[in-house]
Amino acid sequence: MPFPSIGMTVEEPLNRIGLKISLVTVELTNDPTVDENSTILTIAYCVANVTIVRRDNMSKVQGRSVSTKEEEVIIAYLENSLVRRTLFHFVAAVSMAAASMVSAVQAAVVSFGSGANSFQMEFVTIGNAVNTADTTGNPAIAGSVGYIYDIGKFEVSREMITNYNADFGEANALQITLTDMSPYGGNGANKPATGVSWNEAARFVNWLNTSTGNQAAYKFTTSGVNDDIALWTSGEAGYDASNPYRNSLAKYVLPSYNEWHKAAYYNPSNSTYYNFPNGRVTAPTAVANGTADNTAVYNQVFSQGPADVNQAGGLSPYGVMGLGGNAWEWEESPHDLTSYSDSSARGIRGGGWFSNSGFLSSSSRLNGGGPSNEDDGFGFRVASLPSSAAAVPEPSMMVIATVLGIGGYIGKRRMKK
């Protein structure tokens, strides 16, 4: 494709560095190396497996320097291609003017409770909305999520449940009981909250919502802390026919099988699913506790008990701890993925401190029993959703459209300090 005003075909610079254009995507990414006081935007044009990064007067294609003239040719091609693109998607864009608008989807530490009963929960952002599904694990198709969401970096701890009880549960006859783990490593405040049923976990999540001014996620029509939920029904605000367990207006939820699977096994850096939550095809090293990369708390004797939630092994590719080993975790979803009844068995994931490596893998998903089942090895973690997660657009698209204007931004070639 020639551009007379420049006098060079787009193939020339690309052929020189051995790259070809087959699919056009424009991706604007936050560059952590740019000083926070800088007004420079880093623009990355992703073309199939080609990335053109320009900051100030420096240009690189896949890490290889290109001349200004070559850059102009390639950018002209990209801009010309937008009218017939098959994919054109702004993934993220950050400038000083837009930073406050983006912060809503960044990892956050959120406070719950009041006074002496307050605690904090740290969340990690799971981006890459509309990612492809994993077709090699269990379930056979899992992990595709159409929105950005956050998930707890750690499993819910005993202290969080204790503070919930003191702040709300005891006064409302909704106190959650925990397994006495004295014979199994002790009842330390930072140990995972084991022995919590699905119903009790749902009560806790509802309180996270209502105590912060949000819609309850789960519909309880009876007063027992371990009573089964009712289903949301057509005509009720927040009803979602695809998941009648969850109110779509809620912010805090138990992670669905897709949300949990993606947070554990998907690597956003290469859009690949791995067998284990360590971002590898082989099992992590078994340890009793710690935070070293490529480790997890499993293959331990039962009497040892789980590690503290912040000492539960290395992180997943997204930066989440304990998705493999330590404590089994409740999914929101029914085990068979179809029987959305109040008493349906729910799925559990991840394995426990006493499990072998097979239970940590993406192919392992077990029946956790009915929602009132309490087990010494079962815990849970919390997910946090954007408003109307089922239909939320990428926040970055809203940022670009609002702050810069899509058309106007493409025309800006140079931004100086």
Long-range contacts (C-beta under 8 A, 24 or more apart in sequence): 1-77, 1-80, 3-73, 3-76, 3-77, 6-69, 6-72, 6-73, 6-76, 8-69, 8-70, 8-73, 9-73, 10-73, 10-74, 10-76, 10-77, 12-70, 12-73, 13-61, 13-66, 13-67, 13-70, 13-71, 13-73, 13-74, 14-50, 14-61, 14-74, 16-70, 17-61, 17-62, 17-64, 17-66, 19-47, 19-49, 19-50, 19-61, 19-62, 20-48, 20-50, 21-47, 21-48, 21-50, 21-77, 21-81, 22-47, 22-48, 23-47, 23-48, 23-86, 23-87, 24-78, 24-81, 24-82, 24-85, 24-86, 24-87, 24-88, 25-87, 25-88, 25-89, 26-78, 26-82, 26-88, 26-89, 26-90, 26-410, 27-51, 27-89, 27-90, 27-91, 27-92, 28-90, 28-91, 28-92, 28-93, 28-396, 28-400, 29-91, 29-92, 29-93, 30-92, 30-93, 30-94, 30-102, 31-55, 36-96, 37-96, 38-96, 38-417, 39-95, 39-96, 39-415, 39-416, 39-417, 40-415, 40-416, 40-417, 41-93, 41-94, 41-95, 41-415, 45-74, 45-75, 45-78, 47-78, 56-414, 56-415, 56-416, 56-417, 57-414, 72-413, 75-413, 79-410, 79-411, 82-410, 89-394, 89-397, 90-394, 90-396, 90-397, 90-400, 90-406, 91-127, 91-128, 91-394, 91-396, 92-127, 92-395, 92-396, 93-396, 93-399, 93-400, 93-404, 94-399, 95-403, 95-404, 97-403, 98-399, 98-400, 98-402, 98-403, 98-404, 101-395, 101-398, 101-399, 101-402, 101-403, 102-395, 102-396, 102-399, 104-386, 104-395, 105-148, 105-150, 105-386, 105-395, 107-150, 107-153, 107-319, 108-150, 110-212, 110-384, 112-160, 112-163, 112-164, 112-208, 112-211, 112-212, 113-163, 113-164, 113-167, 113-211, 114-167, 116-166, 117-163, 117-164, 117-166, 117-167, 118-163, 118-167, 119-159, 119-160, 119-163, 121-152, 121-156, 121-160, 121-208, 121-382, 122-152, 122-153, 122-154, 123-150, 123-151, 123-152, 123-153, 123-384, 124-150, 124-151, 124-152, 124-153, 124-263, 124-318, 124-319, 124-320, 125-149, 125-150, 125-318, 126-150, 126-151, 126-259, 126-262, 126-263, 126-318, 127-268, 128-266, 128-268, 128-271, 129-394, 131-262, 131-266, 131-268, 131-271, 132-271, 134-261, 134-265, 134-266, 134-273, 134-362, 136-273, 136-362, 136-363, 137-261, 137-265, 137-273, 137-361, 137-362, 137-363, 137-365, 138-362, 138-363, 138-364, 138-365, 139-257, 139-261, 139-337, 139-365, 142-257, 142-258, 142-261, 142-262, 143-258, 143-261, 143-262, 143-265, 143-266, 143-273, 144-258, 144-262, 145-258, 145-259, 145-262, 146-390, 147-385, 147-386, 147-389, 147-390, 147-392, 148-386, 148-392, 148-394, 148-395, 149-259, 149-383, 149-384, 149-385, 149-386, 149-389, 150-383, 150-384, 150-385, 151-255, 151-259, 151-260, 151-263, 151-318, 151-320, 151-381, 151-382, 151-383, 151-384, 152-320, 152-381, 152-382, 152-383, 153-319, 153-320, 153-321, 154-309, 154-310, 154-312, 154-321, 154-322, 154-381, 155-192, 155-193, 155-309, 155-312, 155-322, 155-326, 155-327, 155-329, 155-379, 155-380, 155-381, 156-192, 156-193, 156-196, 156-201, 156-204, 156-309, 156-379, 156-380, 156-381, 156-382, 157-189, 157-190, 157-191, 157-192, 157-193, 157-308, 157-309, 158-187, 158-188, 158-189, 158-190, 158-191, 158-192, 158-193, 159-189, 159-190, 160-193, 160-204, 161-193, 161-196, 161-204, 162-189, 164-204, 164-207, 167-211, 168-207, 168-211, 169-203, 169-207, 169-225, 173-223, 173-225, 174-203, 174-223, 174-225, 175-225, 176-200, 176-203, 176-204, 176-225, 177-374, 179-374, 179-376, 181-305, 181-376, 183-303, 184-302, 184-303, 184-304, 184-305, 184-306, 184-376, 185-303, 185-304, 185-305, 185-306, 186-305, 188-308, 190-308, 190-309, 190-310, 190-311, 191-305, 191-306, 191-307, 191-308, 191-309, 192-306, 192-309, 192-312, 192-322, 192-326, 192-327, 192-379, 193-379, 193-380, 194-306, 194-327, 194-375, 194-376, 194-377, 194-378, 194-379, 195-374, 195-375, 195-376, 195-378, 196-330, 196-374, 196-378, 196-379, 196-380, 197-226, 197-371, 197-372, 197-373, 197-374, 197-378, 198-254, 198-330, 198-346, 198-368, 198-370, 198-371, 198-372, 198-373, 198-380, 199-225, 199-226, 199-227, 199-228, 199-229, 199-371, 199-372, 200-225, 200-226, 200-374, 201-254, 201-330, 201-380, 202-229, 202-254, 202-371, 205-252, 205-253, 205-254, 205-382, 208-251, 208-252, 208-382, 209-250, 209-251, 209-252, 212-251, 212-252, 214-249, 214-250, 214-251, 214-252, 215-247, 215-249, 215-250, 215-251, 216-247, 216-250, 217-246, 217-247, 217-250, 217-252, 217-253, 217-254, 218-245, 218-246, 218-247, 219-247, 226-372, 226-374, 227-372, 228-342, 228-343, 228-371, 228-372, 229-342, 229-371, 230-342, 231-340, 231-341, 231-342, 240-390, 242-390, 243-332, 243-333, 243-340, 244-340, 245-332, 245-333, 245-340, 246-332, 248-388, 248-389, 248-390, 249-387, 249-388, 250-385, 251-384, 251-385, 251-387, 252-382, 252-383, 252-384, 252-385, 253-332, 253-382, 253-383, 253-384, 253-385, 254-330, 254-331, 254-332, 254-380, 254-382, 254-383, 255-331, 255-332, 255-381, 255-382, 255-383, 256-331, 256-332, 256-333, 256-383, 257-331, 257-332, 257-333, 257-337, 257-347, 257-349, 257-365, 259-383, 260-323, 260-329, 260-331, 260-349, 261-349, 261-362, 263-316, 263-318, 263-320, 263-323, 264-316, 264-320, 264-323, 264-324, 264-349, 264-350, 264-362, 265-316, 265-362, 266-317, 266-318, 267-317, 268-317, 268-318, 269-317, 273-362, 274-317, 274-362, 275-361, 275-362, 275-363, 276-324, 276-357, 276-360, 276-361, 276-362, 277-316, 277-320, 277-323, 277-324, 277-350, 277-360, 278-314, 278-316, 278-324, 279-316, 279-317, 283-357, 283-360, 283-361, 284-313, 284-314, 284-324, 284-360, 286-325, 286-357, 287-313, 291-315, 291-321, 296-322, 296-324, 296-325, 296-326, 296-360, 297-322, 297-325, 297-326, 297-353, 298-324, 298-325, 298-326, 298-351, 298-352, 298-353, 298-354, 298-355, 298-356, 298-357, 298-359, 298-360, 299-354, 299-355, 299-356, 299-357, 300-353, 300-354, 301-354, 302-353, 302-354, 304-353, 305-353, 306-352, 306-353, 306-379, 307-353, 322-350, 322-381, 323-349, 323-350, 324-350, 324-351, 324-360, 325-350, 325-351, 325-352, 325-353, 325-355, 325-360, 326-350, 326-352, 326-353, 326-379, 327-352, 327-353, 327-377, 327-378, 327-379, 328-352, 328-355, 328-366, 328-368, 328-375, 328-377, 328-378, 328-379, 329-378, 329-379, 329-380, 329-381, 330-368, 330-378, 330-379, 330-380, 331-365, 331-368, 335-365, 335-366, 335-367, 335-368, 342-371, 343-370, 343-371, 344-370, 344-371, 345-369, 345-370, 346-370, 346-371, 348-378, 352-377, 353-377
